[in-house]
Amino acid sequence: MTVFLVLIVIILFAVAIWQMNKIYALSKGNSSGESGEVANEKDNRINAKLMVMFMVFLYFLMFYCFWHYSKFYLPEASSAHGGKYDNLMFISIALIMVVQIITQFLLHFFAYKYKGKKGQHALFYADNDKLEFIWTIIPVIVLAGLIIYGLFTWSDIMNFDEDEDALVVELYAQRFNWKARYAGEDNILGDANVRFIEGINQLGIDPSDVDGQDDVVTQELHLPVGRQVVFKLRSQDVLHSAYMPHFRAQMNVVPGMITQFSFTPTVTTEEIRKTDYMQDKMRTIQEIRKEKSKELAAAGEPALNDYDEFDYYLLCNKICGESHYNMQMKIIVESQEDYDKWIKTQKTFEASVAQ
């Protein structure tokens, strides 16, 4: 690696010397006032054609990337608000692409059409108030419309009204894992503070708070489909970010304060597993893991574990330390009946402390 870096430095140094010599030669000129460095009509024709070729290559590369990398798109959102989020993104992409296609075409076309010719001079055009007004006001209107639409979308998502039967869940972040705390039968989370963290009380629930006695702490996040979930987020140590991509949800988890977010799951884990998109995705993942397992086996290392079924996951989207990549928690979206059965099997904070 050191040799490679040394070679790069030597090559760059040689290029710099070469460019300096060219600059020196250009600065001297010659007695006739002509220079071999000045482009002639042949050079102009070649460069004009190269501009057209580059435009074609640029468009080809753009459409190829859209086609080739479309497999990395997320599936349809699994939350009630996700459609608004996706609409905003697709409208933004569409506007950007229309403007990009038109402006790039004009840029390269004019470079070809108005290539340099002997005896042809550019028209000096000082200013045009009408043109300047048009190319200023159109972007202003478009951007203002996009920003206002985005603000309304953001407001609809973030400024939510809490339903009477909303499920209240606290997501507690600590390097490098997540814990979920469910409000008990009273649907009220008990008070918590890091000063109370001791032994089994890893979330710092206040033992003297009656509301916290029926709270349930789990290592897995279960959500009932079709029911609003209100998340309260706390961090024990550093800045984290609760990221649930399939639900189009993300919120920073800040030490010393409680942030919140809400969404309503609309697609159960079992339902998304049966979609064509997810089945194709799982087949691709399994093929990749099989190839990787063969490489590991050839190196005398254990093969990868089976990964047959898709699961939603809660991820951390802030670089919070060396194991940040592995800070995740499984999310299971299920029917209200299945959720009720599961929550009844979990121990309350009071029962855990007593045990």
GIGI-V562242 format. One record per residue. N is the residue number from 1. RES is the residue in one letter. SS is DSSP state (H for helix, E for strand, C for the rest). NEAR is the number of other ideal C-beta (glycine too) atoms within 10 Angstrom. D_LAST is the distance of its C-alpha to the last C-alpha in Angstrom with 1 decimal. Layout:
BEGIN
{{N,RES,SS,NEAR,D_LAST} {N,RES,SS,NEAR,D_LAST}}
END
This chain:
BEGIN
{{1,M,C,5,57.7} {2,T,H,6,59.6} {3,V,H,7,62.9} {4,F,H,8,62.1} {5,L,H,9,61.4} {6,V,H,10,64.6} {7,L,H,10,66.6} {8,I,H,10,65.3} {9,V,H,10,66.3} {10,I,H,10,69.8} {11,I,H,10,70.3} {12,L,H,10,69.3} {13,F,H,10,71.6} {14,A,H,10,74.4} {15,V,H,10,73.9} {16,A,H,10,73.9} {17,I,H,10,77.2} {18,W,H,10,78.7} {19,Q,H,10,77.8} {20,M,H,10,79.3} {21,N,H,10,82.5} {22,K,H,11,82.7} {23,I,H,9,82.3} {24,Y,H,9,85.0} {25,A,H,13,87.4} {26,L,H,12,86.8} {27,S,H,7,87.5} {28,K,H,7,90.9} {29,G,C,11,92.1} {30,N,C,9,95.8} {31,S,C,5,99.3} {32,S,C,6,99.6} {33,G,C,6,96.5} {34,E,C,9,94.9} {35,S,C,11,91.8} {36,G,C,8,90.6} {37,E,C,9,87.1} {38,V,C,8,88.1} {39,A,C,11,87.2} {40,N,C,10,90.0} {41,E,H,12,90.2} {42,K,H,8,89.0} {43,D,H,12,85.9} {44,N,H,14,85.3} {45,R,H,14,85.6} {46,I,H,12,83.2} {47,N,H,14,80.6} {48,A,H,17,81.0} {49,K,H,12,80.4} {50,L,H,13,77.4} {51,M,H,16,75.9} {52,V,H,13,76.2} {53,M,H,12,74.7} {54,F,H,13,71.8} {55,M,H,17,71.2} {56,V,H,10,71.2} {57,F,H,10,68.8} {58,L,H,15,66.5} {59,Y,H,15,66.4} {60,F,H,10,65.9} {61,L,H,10,63.0} {62,M,H,14,61.4} {63,F,H,10,61.6} {64,Y,H,10,60.5} {65,C,H,10,57.4} {66,F,H,11,56.5} {67,W,H,9,57.0} {68,H,H,9,55.4} {69,Y,H,9,52.3} {70,S,H,8,51.7} {71,K,H,10,49.3} {72,F,H,7,46.9} {73,Y,C,9,46.8} {74,L,C,12,43.5} {75,P,C,14,43.7} {76,E,C,14,44.0} {77,A,C,20,41.3} {78,S,C,27,38.1} {79,S,E,23,37.8} {80,A,C,16,39.9} {81,H,C,20,41.3} {82,G,H,23,41.8} {83,G,H,13,45.3} {84,K,H,18,46.5} {85,Y,H,17,45.2} {86,D,H,15,47.1} {87,N,H,12,50.2} {88,L,H,17,50.4} {89,M,H,12,50.1} {90,F,H,10,52.7} {91,I,H,15,55.1} {92,S,H,13,54.9} {93,I,H,11,55.5} {94,A,H,10,58.4} {95,L,H,14,60.1} {96,I,H,10,59.7} {97,M,H,12,61.1} {98,V,H,10,64.1} {99,V,H,13,65.1} {100,Q,H,13,64.6} {101,I,H,13,66.8} {102,I,H,10,69.6} {103,T,H,10,69.7} {104,Q,H,15,69.5} {105,F,H,13,72.3} {106,L,H,10,74.5} {107,L,H,11,73.9} {108,H,H,20,74.9} {109,F,H,13,77.7} {110,F,H,11,79.4} {111,A,H,16,79.2} {112,Y,H,16,81.1} {113,K,H,8,83.5} {114,Y,C,11,84.5} {115,K,C,18,84.8} {116,G,C,15,87.3} {117,K,C,10,91.0} {118,K,C,7,94.1} {119,G,C,4,95.7} {120,Q,C,9,92.8} {121,H,C,7,91.2} {122,A,C,7,88.1} {123,L,C,4,88.8} {124,F,C,5,87.9} {125,Y,C,7,85.8} {126,A,C,4,85.0} {127,D,C,7,82.7} {128,N,C,9,82.1} {129,D,H,7,80.4} {130,K,H,8,79.9} {131,L,H,10,78.2} {132,E,H,10,76.0} {133,F,H,10,74.9} {134,I,H,10,74.1} {135,W,H,9,72.0} {136,T,H,10,70.2} {137,I,H,10,69.5} {138,I,H,11,68.3} {139,P,H,10,65.4} {140,V,H,9,64.6} {141,I,H,10,64.4} {142,V,H,12,62.4} {143,L,H,11,59.9} {144,A,H,10,59.6} {145,G,H,12,59.0} {146,L,H,14,56.3} {147,I,H,10,54.6} {148,I,H,10,54.7} {149,Y,H,15,53.4} {150,G,H,14,50.6} {151,L,H,10,49.7} {152,F,H,12,49.6} {153,T,H,16,47.4} {154,W,H,13,45.0} {155,S,H,10,45.0} {156,D,H,11,44.3} {157,I,H,20,41.3} {158,M,H,12,39.8} {159,N,C,8,40.7} {160,F,C,17,38.7} {161,D,C,7,38.2} {162,E,C,11,34.7} {163,D,C,13,34.6} {164,E,C,6,33.1} {165,D,C,10,30.7} {166,A,C,17,30.0} {167,L,E,21,26.7} {168,V,E,21,25.3} {169,V,E,20,23.5} {170,E,E,23,22.9} {171,L,E,24,23.9} {172,Y,E,21,22.6} {173,A,E,28,24.8} {174,Q,E,19,24.4} {175,R,C,16,26.5} {176,F,C,17,26.4} {177,N,E,15,23.9} {178,W,E,24,23.0} {179,K,E,19,19.8} {180,A,E,21,20.0} {181,R,E,23,18.3} {182,Y,E,20,19.2} {183,A,C,21,19.9} {184,G,C,20,18.2} {185,E,C,8,20.4} {186,D,C,14,22.2} {187,N,C,15,23.2} {188,I,C,14,22.9} {189,L,C,21,21.1} {190,G,C,22,19.5} {191,D,C,12,21.2} {192,A,E,22,20.3} {193,N,C,11,21.9} {194,V,H,13,21.8} {195,R,H,8,21.6} {196,F,H,16,17.9} {197,I,C,14,17.1} {198,E,E,9,14.9} {199,G,C,6,12.2} {200,I,C,10,10.1} {201,N,E,17,12.2} {202,Q,C,14,15.1} {203,L,C,23,17.1} {204,G,C,17,17.3} {205,I,E,26,16.2} {206,D,C,17,17.2} {207,P,C,14,14.4} {208,S,C,10,17.2} {209,D,C,16,18.5} {210,V,H,11,18.0} {211,D,H,16,19.1} {212,G,H,25,16.4} {213,Q,C,18,13.4} {214,D,C,18,14.3} {215,D,C,24,15.2} {216,V,E,19,14.3} {217,V,E,20,14.5} {218,T,E,17,16.1} {219,Q,C,10,18.4} {220,E,C,15,21.0} {221,L,E,22,23.1} {222,H,E,20,24.0} {223,L,E,25,26.8} {224,P,E,22,28.7} {225,V,C,19,32.4} {226,G,C,14,34.8} {227,R,C,14,32.3} {228,Q,E,19,32.5} {229,V,E,21,29.7} {230,V,E,19,29.5} {231,F,E,22,28.0} {232,K,E,17,27.1} {233,L,E,22,27.2} {234,R,E,24,26.0} {235,S,E,25,26.5} {236,Q,C,17,24.8} {237,D,C,13,27.8} {238,V,C,16,31.1} {239,L,C,14,33.0} {240,H,E,31,31.7} {241,S,E,19,33.0} {242,A,E,23,31.2} {243,Y,E,17,33.7} {244,M,E,25,33.6} {245,P,H,16,37.2} {246,H,H,21,37.4} {247,F,H,26,36.5} {248,R,C,19,38.9} {249,A,E,23,36.2} {250,Q,E,13,35.7} {251,M,E,19,34.5} {252,N,E,17,34.2} {253,V,E,26,30.9} {254,V,C,16,31.9} {255,P,E,13,30.1} {256,G,C,7,30.1} {257,M,C,10,30.7} {258,I,C,13,29.5} {259,T,E,16,31.7} {260,Q,E,15,31.6} {261,F,E,20,33.1} {262,S,E,23,33.3} {263,F,E,22,34.6} {264,T,E,21,34.7} {265,P,E,25,34.2} {266,T,C,18,37.1} {267,V,C,21,36.8} {268,T,C,20,33.9} {269,T,H,20,33.0} {270,E,H,14,34.7} {271,E,H,13,37.8} {272,I,H,18,38.4} {273,R,H,15,38.0} {274,K,C,10,41.0} {275,T,C,14,43.3} {276,D,H,8,46.3} {277,Y,H,14,45.5} {278,M,H,16,42.0} {279,Q,H,12,43.3} {280,D,H,11,46.1} {281,K,H,15,43.8} {282,M,H,15,41.5} {283,R,H,10,44.6} {284,T,H,11,45.7} {285,I,H,13,42.4} {286,Q,H,13,42.2} {287,E,H,10,45.8} {288,I,H,12,45.0} {289,R,H,15,41.9} {290,K,H,11,44.1} {291,E,H,10,46.7} {292,K,H,12,44.2} {293,S,H,16,42.7} {294,K,H,11,46.3} {295,E,H,10,46.8} {296,L,H,13,43.6} {297,A,H,12,44.5} {298,A,H,8,48.0} {299,A,C,7,46.5} {300,G,C,6,44.3} {301,E,C,10,41.0} {302,P,C,8,38.4} {303,A,C,13,39.1} {304,L,C,13,37.1} {305,N,C,8,34.4} {306,D,C,9,35.5} {307,Y,C,12,35.3} {308,D,C,9,36.5} {309,E,C,10,35.1} {310,F,C,19,35.0} {311,D,C,14,32.0} {312,Y,E,21,31.8} {313,Y,E,15,30.4} {314,L,E,22,29.4} {315,L,E,18,31.3} {316,C,E,25,31.9} {317,N,C,17,35.5} {318,K,C,17,35.9} {319,I,C,12,36.6} {320,C,C,20,33.5} {321,G,C,14,33.8} {322,E,C,9,34.4} {323,S,C,11,31.8} {324,H,H,16,32.6} {325,Y,H,11,34.0} {326,N,H,10,30.6} {327,M,C,20,28.6} {328,Q,E,15,27.9} {329,M,E,21,25.5} {330,K,E,14,26.3} {331,I,E,20,27.2} {332,I,E,16,27.4} {333,V,E,27,29.7} {334,E,E,18,29.5} {335,S,C,13,30.6} {336,Q,H,13,28.8} {337,E,H,9,28.0} {338,D,H,16,26.3} {339,Y,H,18,24.4} {340,D,H,11,23.1} {341,K,H,11,22.0} {342,W,H,15,20.2} {343,I,H,16,18.4} {344,K,H,8,17.1} {345,T,C,7,15.3} {346,Q,C,14,13.4} {347,K,C,13,10.0} {348,T,E,17,10.6} {349,F,H,23,9.9} {350,E,H,16,8.7} {351,A,H,12,6.1} {352,S,H,15,5.2} {353,V,H,14,5.4} {354,A,H,8,3.8} {355,Q,C,7,0.0}}
END
